[in-house]
């Protein structure tokens, strides 16, 4: 029986030695609070091509704006919309030609074009942005009805249909020898 006791004590000593050489597991936590920010749109206007009236049909002035960036940094995944309204395109009165000239705002349209997601953003699929005829009242231009968090780029184009019976632009001063006042429309965007 002594031998058995010695073996048992030897096995117990090896078990204690092994337990002492293994490090106990440890756990730590890492935490960070992530706050949402804002929903923003960086937009740009455009200078359209000039048109020379021909008296026989509608002509089109076109132009492309600089790149826009739409950013949803709220972190909520809530839907968002870019809405747009425009003033009536007007050639301001000059010092000799004293009546402002206008073209109907419904002759002005915007095509948002391709929308691309920047790196790390949700995919742009599902963001709708059809060509839109502008009005003086606000209407949806770009709609993200699903989760679209991050930043998105697009380069819209504008088009102004100039009818055959449109007035030419007013001269700023003396007719024929001063600058023409271009037709100008102020386009207002809201994002929400």
C-alpha positions in Angstrom: 0.0 0.0 0.0 2.8 2.4 0.5 3.6 2.3 -3.2 0.1 3.2 -4.1 0.2 6.1 -1.7 3.5 7.4 -3.2 2.1 7.2 -6.7 -1.0 9.1 -5.7 1.0 11.8 -4.0 3.2 12.1 -7.0 0.2 12.5 -9.4 -1.2 15.1 -7.1 2.1 17.0 -7.1 2.2 17.0 -11.0 -1.4 18.3 -11.1 -0.6 21.2 -8.8 2.5 22.0 -10.8 0.6 22.0 -14.1 -2.2 24.2 -12.6 0.4 26.7 -11.4 2.1 27.0 -14.8 -1.1 27.8 -16.8 -2.2 31.4 -16.7 -5.8 32.1 -15.7 -8.0 33.6 -18.4 -8.7 37.3 -18.2 -11.4 39.5 -19.8 -11.4 43.2 -20.5 -14.0 45.3 -22.2 -13.6 48.0 -24.9 -16.4 50.4 -25.4 -17.1 53.5 -27.6 -20.2 55.7 -27.8 -21.1 56.5 -31.4 -23.2 59.6 -31.9 -25.1 60.6 -35.0 -24.5 63.8 -36.8 -26.4 65.5 -39.5 -28.1 65.1 -42.9 -26.5 67.5 -45.4 -26.5 68.3 -49.1 -23.8 70.2 -50.9 -25.2 71.4 -54.2 -24.1 73.7 -57.1 -25.8 75.6 -59.8 -25.0 75.6 -63.5 -24.4 78.0 -66.3 -26.5 76.9 -69.3 -25.5 77.3 -73.0 -26.8 80.4 -74.8 -29.6 80.2 -77.3 -30.1 82.3 -80.4 -33.8 82.6 -81.2 -34.8 81.2 -84.6 -38.6 82.0 -84.4 -39.6 78.5 -85.6 -39.3 76.1 -82.7 -38.3 75.5 -79.1 -34.6 75.5 -78.4 -32.9 74.0 -75.4 -30.2 75.6 -73.2 -28.3 72.9 -71.3 -25.6 72.7 -68.6 -24.1 70.5 -66.0 -23.4 71.5 -62.4 -20.4 70.6 -60.3 -20.6 67.4 -58.3 -23.0 67.3 -55.5 -22.6 65.3 -52.3 -25.4 64.1 -50.1 -24.4 62.8 -46.7 -26.5 61.0 -44.1 -24.4 60.9 -41.0 -27.4 60.6 -38.6 -26.7 56.8 -38.0 -30.5 56.1 -37.8 -31.1 54.5 -41.2 -34.2 56.7 -41.6 -35.5 57.6 -45.0 -34.5 61.0 -46.5 -35.5 63.2 -49.4 -33.9 66.1 -51.3 -36.7 68.5 -52.3 -36.4 71.3 -54.9 -38.2 74.5 -55.9 -37.2 77.2 -58.4 -38.1 80.8 -59.2 -39.3 81.8 -62.6 -36.3 82.3 -65.0 -36.1 86.1 -65.4 -34.0 88.4 -67.4 -33.7 91.5 -65.2 -34.8 94.9 -66.4 -32.1 97.1 -67.7 -31.8 100.9 -67.6 -33.3 101.3 -71.1 -35.3 98.1 -71.3 -37.3 98.5 -68.1 -39.5 95.4 -68.2 -38.2 92.2 -66.8 -38.7 89.2 -69.1 -39.6 85.7 -68.0 -39.8 82.1 -69.3 -42.1 79.7 -67.4 -40.5 77.8 -64.6 -42.0 74.6 -66.0 -39.6 75.0 -68.9 -36.7 74.3 -66.5 -35.9 70.7 -65.6 -33.2 68.9 -63.7 -31.8 65.4 -64.3 -29.9 64.1 -61.2 -28.0 61.5 -63.1 -26.1 58.5 -61.7 -25.8 58.4 -57.9 -22.8 56.6 -56.5 -22.0 55.6 -53.0 -18.7 56.7 -51.5 -16.4 54.1 -49.8 -18.0 52.6 -46.7 -21.5 53.9 -47.4 -24.6 51.8 -47.9 -25.1 50.9 -51.6 -26.9 53.6 -53.7 -29.4 51.0 -55.1 -32.9 52.1 -54.2 -32.3 55.8 -54.3 -34.7 57.3 -56.8 -33.9 60.4 -58.8 -35.9 60.8 -62.0 -35.8 63.9 -64.3 -38.0 66.5 -62.8 -39.8 69.5 -64.3 -39.2 72.4 -61.8 -42.0 74.4 -60.1 -42.2 77.3 -57.7 -43.5 74.9 -55.0 -41.2 72.3 -53.4 -41.3 68.8 -54.7 -39.2 65.6 -54.2 -36.1 65.3 -56.4 -34.1 62.5 -54.8 -35.6 59.9 -52.4 -33.9 57.3 -50.3 -36.7 55.3 -48.8 -34.6 52.6 -47.2 -31.4 52.6 -45.2 -28.9 54.8 -47.1 -26.3 55.9 -44.5 -23.1 57.5 -45.7 -22.2 59.8 -48.6 -23.4 59.8 -52.2 -22.1 61.8 -55.2 -24.0 62.9 -58.3 -23.5 65.4 -61.1 -26.9 66.8 -62.2 -27.7 68.4 -65.5 -30.2 71.2 -66.2 -32.3 72.0 -69.2 -34.2 75.2 -70.1 -36.7 74.9 -73.0 -36.7 78.3 -74.8 -39.9 78.7 -76.9 -39.9 80.3 -80.3 -41.9 83.3 -78.9 -39.6 84.0 -76.0 -38.2 87.5 -75.5 -34.4 87.8 -75.9 -32.5 88.8 -72.7 -32.7 92.5 -71.8 -29.7 94.7 -72.2 -28.3 96.0 -69.0 -28.0 99.5 -70.4 -27.8 100.9 -73.9 -29.5 98.4 -76.4 -26.9 96.7 -78.6 -23.8 98.0 -76.7 -24.1 96.7 -73.1 -24.1 93.2 -71.6 -27.3 91.1 -71.8 -28.9 90.2 -68.5 -29.2 86.4 -68.6 -32.3 84.5 -67.6 -31.7 83.5 -64.0 -33.6 81.1 -61.8 -32.8 80.6 -58.1 -33.1 76.9 -57.3 -33.6 76.0 -53.6 -32.9 72.6 -52.2 -33.9 71.1 -48.8 -32.9 67.7 -47.4 -34.9 66.0 -44.7 
